[in-house]
């Protein structure tokens, strides 16, 4: 894997786009795009800043030496959150957030609804939520089902949801309640109060367009601020 590939992997793991990473570093999105395409290389001091902002080891980012993360022996295991079911109290710097899932509205009806299941939670560190500008009371989680967002977000990946962010920012990933189905998609605003619903795997899953006010349009649960990346 080249430096450009490692940089993209680390950026996507943090849930950042090229513009956001550039803003954090004080450079343009075009500079980040050049680094990720292999057109240019950042200076060594900039790489240290990159590693710090992306939460990865500089030696891994530069040379692919050792694990991706500090204290992780196998960089294919990137779990920084865990699912719990009544297994003790969270640590002082952790918070348990509700878990969204689909449930059948009535036995045998075939109709579902998306609810917060208080019996199953995910623990996030308060520091991670702060870095993502997510208020603890607005945090939720879910598990992605299906291949529509692959390879960006793999089937079975856990995600973190900011329920306090329901306005559409073009290209951001959102959790949606679509007639009782939990969906994860990129959203884009369109004129006339419409929105594009876009899958990463757009070949198998063509984009959809809805009027935001349409009762049959997906309801935005919140912006996805984190997802697990499986190598």
C-alpha positions in Angstrom: 0.0 0.0 0.0 1.4 3.4 -1.0 1.5 6.5 1.2 -1.5 7.9 -0.8 -3.5 4.8 0.0 -2.7 4.9 3.7 -3.6 8.6 3.9 -7.0 8.0 2.2 -7.6 5.0 4.5 -6.8 7.0 7.6 -8.9 10.0 6.4 -12.0 7.8 5.7 -11.5 6.0 9.0 -12.0 9.4 10.7 -15.1 10.2 8.6 -13.5 13.3 7.0 -13.7 14.5 3.5 -10.7 16.1 1.7 -12.0 19.7 2.4 -12.4 19.0 6.1 -8.9 17.5 6.5 -7.4 20.4 4.5 -9.1 22.9 6.8 -7.8 21.1 9.9 -4.2 21.4 8.4 -4.5 24.8 7.0 -4.2 23.7 3.4 -6.5 23.4 0.4 -8.7 20.4 -0.5 -6.7 20.3 -3.8 -3.5 19.7 -1.8 -5.1 16.8 0.0 -6.4 15.5 -3.3 -2.9 15.6 -4.8 -1.5 13.7 -1.8 -4.1 11.0 -2.1 -3.6 10.7 -5.9 0.1 10.3 -5.5 0.8 13.5 -7.4 2.7 15.2 -4.5 4.0 14.3 -1.1 3.5 16.6 2.0 6.6 17.7 3.9 7.8 15.6 6.8 6.5 18.2 9.4 3.1 18.2 7.6 3.0 14.4 7.8 3.5 14.6 11.6 0.5 16.9 11.7 -1.5 14.6 9.4 -0.8 11.6 11.7 -1.9 13.6 14.8 -5.1 14.8 13.2 -6.0 11.4 11.8 -5.1 9.6 15.0 -2.6 7.2 13.4 1.1 6.5 14.0 3.4 8.6 11.8 5.7 5.7 11.1 2.8 3.7 9.7 1.6 6.7 7.7 5.1 7.4 6.2 6.6 3.9 5.9 3.8 1.4 6.8 6.0 0.3 9.7 4.2 -1.2 12.7 0.5 -1.0 13.5 -1.7 1.8 12.2 -2.8 2.8 15.8 -0.8 3.1 19.0 -1.2 0.0 21.2 -2.7 -2.1 18.4 -0.6 -5.1 17.3 -2.7 -6.0 14.3 -3.8 -3.0 12.3 -6.6 -5.0 10.7 -8.4 -4.7 14.1 -9.5 -1.1 14.4 -12.2 -1.4 17.0 -12.4 1.7 19.2 -15.9 1.1 20.4 -17.7 -2.0 21.6 -21.4 -3.1 21.8 -22.6 -3.9 25.3 -25.6 -5.6 26.8 -25.8 -5.0 30.5 -22.1 -5.7 31.2 -21.2 -3.3 33.9 -21.0 0.5 34.1 -19.1 2.6 31.6 -15.8 4.2 32.6 -15.8 7.8 33.8 -14.7 9.0 30.3 -17.2 6.9 28.4 -20.9 7.3 27.6 -23.4 4.7 26.5 -25.4 5.8 23.5 -28.7 4.3 22.2 -28.7 1.8 19.4 -31.1 2.2 16.4 -32.6 -0.9 14.8 -35.5 -2.0 12.7 -38.3 -3.8 14.5 -41.6 -5.2 13.3 -44.5 -3.0 14.2 -46.8 -6.0 14.7 -46.1 -9.7 14.6 -46.5 -10.9 11.1 -47.5 -7.6 9.6 -44.3 -7.2 7.6 -44.1 -3.5 8.4 -41.2 -2.2 10.4 -40.2 1.0 12.2 -36.8 2.3 13.3 -36.5 2.7 17.1 -33.9 3.3 19.7 -33.3 0.0 21.5 -32.3 0.9 25.0 -31.3 -2.7 25.8 -28.3 -2.5 23.5 -25.8 0.4 23.5 -22.5 1.4 22.2 -19.9 3.0 24.4 -18.1 6.1 23.0 -15.3 8.0 24.8 -16.3 11.6 25.6 -13.1 12.8 23.9 -14.1 11.1 20.6 -17.5 12.8 20.7 -15.8 16.1 21.5 -13.5 15.8 18.5 -16.5 15.1 16.3 -18.4 18.1 17.8 -21.2 15.8 18.9 -23.1 16.5 22.1 -23.3 13.3 24.2 -27.1 13.6 24.4 -27.3 13.6 20.6 -25.2 10.5 20.0 -26.7 7.3 18.7 -25.4 4.2 16.9 -26.5 1.5 14.5 -25.2 -1.3 12.3 -25.0 -0.9 8.5 -26.8 -3.7 6.6 -26.1 -4.4 2.9 -23.5 -3.4 0.3 -24.9 -0.1 -0.9 -22.1 1.9 0.9 -19.3 -0.4 0.1 -16.3 -0.1 0.0 -16.6 3.1 2.0 -18.7 1.5 4.8 -18.8 -2.3 4.8 -21.8 -4.5 5.5 -22.0 -5.1 9.2 -20.0 -2.0 10.2 -21.1 -0.1 13.3 -21.7 3.6 12.9 -22.0 6.6 15.1 -24.9 9.1 14.5 -25.2 12.7 15.5 -29.0 13.2 16.0 -28.4 16.9 16.5 -27.3 17.3 12.9 -30.2 16.8 10.5 -29.6 19.6 8.0 -28.1 18.4 4.7 -24.4 19.2 4.0 -23.7 18.0 0.5 -21.7 14.7 0.4 -22.1 13.9 4.0 -23.3 10.5 5.2 -26.6 10.3 7.0 -28.7 7.6 8.8 -32.2 7.6 7.4 -35.5 6.1 8.5 -37.2 5.3 5.2 -40.7 3.9 5.9 -39.4 1.8 8.7 -36.1 0.8 7.0 -32.8 2.0 8.4 -30.7 3.2 5.5 -27.2 4.9 5.4 -26.6 7.2 2.4 -24.9 10.3 1.2 -27.2 13.3 0.7 -27.1 16.3 -1.5 -29.5 19.3 -1.7 -31.3 20.1 -4.9 -33.3 23.2 -6.0 -37.1 23.2 -5.3 -36.5 21.7 -1.8 -35.4 18.3 -3.1 -32.6 16.0 -2.2 -30.4 13.4 -3.8 -30.0 10.1 -2.0 -26.7 8.5 -3.1 -25.1 5.2 -2.5 -21.3 4.7 -2.6 -22.0 1.5 -4.6 -23.9 3.5 -7.3 -23.6 0.9 -10.0 -25.8 -1.6 -8.1 -27.8 1.1 -6.2 -28.7 4.0 -8.4 -29.3 7.4 -6.8 -32.8 8.5 -5.8 -34.4 11.9 -5.7 -37.1 13.0 -3.3 -38.9 16.2 -2.4 -37.9 16.8 1.2 -41.5 17.6 2.1 -42.8 14.4 0.6 -44.3 12.1 3.3 -42.7 9.1 1.5 -39.2 10.7 1.5 -36.6 9.3 3.9 -36.5 11.0 7.4 -33.1 12.0 8.5 -32.2 10.5 11.8 -28.8 12.3 11.9 -25.4 12.7 10.3 -23.0 9.7 10.5 -19.9 11.1 12.2 -18.0 7.8 12.6 -18.0 4.3 11.2 -15.8 1.2 11.7 -13.4 0.4 9.0 -12.5 -3.2 8.4 -9.2 -3.9 6.5 
